[in-house]
Amino acid sequence: MIELLYLLVALVATTIGAIVGLGGGVIIKPILDMIGYHDISTIGLLTTITVLTMAFVSTIRHLKNKSKLSFKVLYIAAGSIIGGILGNIGFNLMVAETKGETVQLTQSVIFIVMISLVLVFLKFKSKIKTHHIESKLITILAGIILGSIASFLGIGGGAFNVVVLMILFSFNAKQAAMNSLMIKLFSQLAKVIMISVSTGFASYDLTMLRVMIPAGILGGIIGISIQRRIKHRTVDLVFKIVLYFIIIINTYNSILILL
């Protein structure tokens, strides 16, 4: 029963994530936190590997479909590799020094604040000036910041990636979603490699990956197929709905911890 639940969560989350460029981690992690079947470190790694799988499949699909991926994203992706390593170090230090519930509460609060800022941007998007940044240094720095946040939270950072791409490079919703997937691919890969060469995977219960990886692959395929058939406005609408859902579930998780 628990395997079926994990499969459905991963499938729905990665399908929606592939459509709007979120990756699915922002949906998977808080739901798994709410279910409470695994510890926070295991949930983070399960989410990371599932998002990595989806991002890989989705990026390959985009390349096969000759989707327009900006070369600038390569610099952000390079920065996100560094950020992914830094974020994982920060997460491990916090887990070692505090209780799991404290880490989960911290993650939930950061989730809520960041998603709220994203919603504010979307509400006033027409009034916010966007740019066409050409500086490689700024682009790489943006990648480091995005990668650090994504790695610490264990989500892939899709929502933040999308907004940053819109602001810095004036991408529309579809362009931002496509290019966000490549950023997630590199940042999550960096985190997995970092874990493999430091602590290894022996201390994690990764049995659920046997259903979550196939779900991530299928979600990536379905999501990209849907995205190709819908308009920018629809992508924007789905993106907003998902963000409100994320705020609600993280608020609920935070209240449970505090009670």
Phi, psi and omega in degrees: 000316181293325178295318178298319179297314179297320179298313181295318178299312181295318182295309181296316183296315182286330175295310178296319180299320179292328180292314187255359177086013180279335181090332179102341182298323180293343177264315184299309188299307181297328178291317178293325174300317181293319179296319174072023182282330181240164175285166188297324180292318179294318178300317179299317182287321176300317179295315181301312183292322178296315179296319178301316179299312180298317181296321179296310181298315182295319179296317177300318179297318179297317180294321177295323180278001181058039176293152184278104177255126184286139178295336179299330182296334178297324178289320177295318179298320178299317178294324182291335175296314177297315180297322179299321178292315180296318180296321179293322177297315179298319179297313181297321178296318181291320178297321181291329186264340184228175178283156180301322181295324178295318178296315180298318178297317178300314179298317181296318180296316178298318175308306185299314181296312183294317179294324177298319178296322178297318179295322177298317178300314182295324180293321183251023185305320182293338182262350182268129182285129176257166188230172173235071184297132178248343182296123179293324181297312180296320180297315179294320179298319177300320178296319179297315181296312180297317180295322179296312180298313182298318182291318180296319182278340180073033189240345185094337172075020187304314183300318181288321178303312183301313182293317180298318178297323177294316184286312186285326188237005178059035177286150170277178187301318182291315179298316180297319180297315181297312183286333177298325181299321180292322178299315180297322181303313183286317183293318181287326176297319179298319180295316181297317179296319179300317179293319183296326182267352180253278184273336187079182186254001186299328184276359182255142173268099186253022182298330182291347179296338180295339174253332184282324178295310176302323179295322178294320178296310181296320179298320178296318180294312181296315183299315180293322178298319179292316184300324181294340186256356183245165184273166178303319182298321180294318177300317180299316181295313179299320179303313181295317180300315180298319181297319177296320178298319180297317179298316181298311184290326178288326175296318179298314179299319180295319179296319179299320180293320184285333182286000000 
